Amino acid sequence: MRMNKDQVKGAAKYIAGKVQEQAGSLIDSPEHVVRGLTRQVAGKAQKGRGDVKKIIKDFNKDHPK
């Protein structure tokens, strides 16, 4: 199963956000926690967009016109 760019970038952004959130918790920085959570949400959205693109691409491949 191949992932498209949005799926990869979204997953990476989510992981980076999770790391930033945890680091913010460790150093007691609410600002970093919020930035990390924001990055996670953005990553999930981007990965979701990639998932939809893949579903459409696979559907079109399986159901040619």
C-alpha contacts under 8 A as a table, 3 or more apart, distances in Angstrom:
res1	aa1	res2	aa2	distance
3	M	7	Q	5.87
3	M	8	V	6.41
3	M	54	K	7.89
4	N	7	Q	5.40
4	N	8	V	6.41
4	N	50	G	6.34
4	N	54	K	7.20
5	K	8	V	5.20
5	K	9	K	5.96
5	K	50	G	7.17
6	D	9	K	5.16
6	D	10	G	5.69
6	D	46	Q	5.72
6	D	47	K	5.57
6	D	49	R	6.75
6	D	50	G	4.57
7	Q	10	G	5.17
7	Q	11	A	6.09
7	Q	46	Q	6.71
7	Q	47	K	4.19
7	Q	48	G	7.18
7	Q	49	R	7.52
7	Q	50	G	4.70
7	Q	51	D	6.45
8	V	11	A	5.24
8	V	12	A	6.17
8	V	47	K	7.09
9	K	12	A	5.07
9	K	13	K	6.01
9	K	43	G	7.33
9	K	46	Q	7.31
9	K	47	K	7.18
10	G	13	K	5.05
10	G	14	Y	6.11
10	G	42	A	7.34
10	G	43	G	4.04
10	G	44	K	5.97
10	G	45	A	7.16
10	G	46	Q	4.72
10	G	47	K	4.31
10	G	48	G	7.93
11	A	14	Y	5.08
11	A	15	I	6.25
11	A	43	G	5.96
11	A	44	K	7.02
11	A	47	K	6.13
12	A	15	I	5.17
12	A	16	A	6.12
12	A	43	G	7.21
13	K	16	A	5.07
13	K	17	G	6.09
13	K	39	R	6.26
13	K	40	Q	6.46
13	K	42	A	7.32
13	K	43	G	4.72
14	Y	17	G	5.06
14	Y	18	K	6.22
14	Y	39	R	6.21
14	Y	40	Q	4.15
14	Y	41	V	7.13
14	Y	42	A	7.30
14	Y	43	G	4.45
14	Y	44	K	6.29
15	I	18	K	5.01
15	I	19	V	6.26
15	I	40	Q	7.12
16	A	19	V	5.12
16	A	20	Q	6.13
16	A	36	G	7.42
16	A	39	R	7.40
16	A	40	Q	7.57
17	G	20	Q	4.98
17	G	21	E	6.01
17	G	35	R	7.29
17	G	36	G	3.99
17	G	37	L	6.00
17	G	38	T	7.24
17	G	39	R	4.74
17	G	40	Q	4.79
18	K	21	E	5.08
18	K	22	Q	6.23
18	K	36	G	5.93
18	K	37	L	7.03
18	K	40	Q	6.43
19	V	22	Q	5.19
19	V	23	A	6.07
19	V	36	G	7.22
20	Q	23	A	5.05
20	Q	24	G	6.01
20	Q	32	H	6.27
20	Q	33	V	6.59
20	Q	35	R	7.35
20	Q	36	G	4.75
21	E	24	G	5.08
21	E	25	S	6.27
21	E	32	H	6.09
21	E	33	V	4.14
21	E	34	V	7.01
21	E	35	R	7.18
21	E	36	G	4.34
21	E	37	L	6.23
22	Q	25	S	5.01
22	Q	26	L	6.22
22	Q	33	V	7.03
23	A	26	L	5.02
23	A	27	I	6.24
23	A	32	H	7.45
23	A	33	V	7.60
24	G	27	I	5.29
24	G	28	D	5.68
24	G	29	S	4.72
24	G	30	P	6.39
24	G	31	E	7.34
24	G	32	H	4.66
24	G	33	V	4.81
24	G	36	G	7.95
25	S	28	D	4.89
25	S	29	S	6.20
25	S	30	P	7.25
25	S	32	H	7.89
25	S	33	V	6.31
26	L	29	S	7.78
29	S	32	H	5.47
29	S	33	V	6.45
30	P	33	V	4.95
30	P	34	V	6.16
31	E	34	V	5.27
31	E	35	R	6.19
32	H	35	R	4.98
32	H	36	G	5.96
33	V	36	G	5.09
33	V	37	L	6.21
34	V	37	L	5.05
34	V	38	T	6.06
35	R	38	T	5.01
35	R	39	R	6.10
36	G	39	R	5.07
36	G	40	Q	6.20
37	L	40	Q	5.00
37	L	41	V	6.33
38	T	41	V	5.21
38	T	42	A	6.27
39	R	42	A	5.05
39	R	43	G	6.01
40	Q	43	G	4.98
40	Q	44	K	6.16
41	V	44	K	5.16
41	V	45	A	6.21
42	A	45	A	5.11
42	A	46	Q	6.15
43	G	46	Q	5.12
43	G	47	K	6.06
44	K	47	K	5.11
44	K	48	G	5.99
45	A	48	G	5.00
45	A	49	R	6.21
46	Q	49	R	5.05
46	Q	50	G	6.30
47	K	50	G	4.95
47	K	51	D	6.10
48	G	51	D	4.89
48	G	52	V	6.27
49	R	52	V	5.21
49	R	53	K	6.31
50	G	53	K	5.02
50	G	54	K	6.19
51	D	54	K	5.12
51	D	55	I	6.21
52	V	55	I	5.05
52	V	56	I	6.21
53	K	56	I	5.21
53	K	57	K	6.09
54	K	57	K	4.98
54	K	58	D	5.96
55	I	58	D	5.16
55	I	59	F	6.01
56	I	59	F	5.05
56	I	60	N	6.11
57	K	60	N	5.20
57	K	61	K	6.13
58	D	61	K	4.99
58	D	62	D	6.12
59	F	62	D	5.12
59	F	63	H	5.92
60	N	63	H	5.04
60	N	64	P	5.71
60	N	65	K	7.97
61	K	64	P	5.93
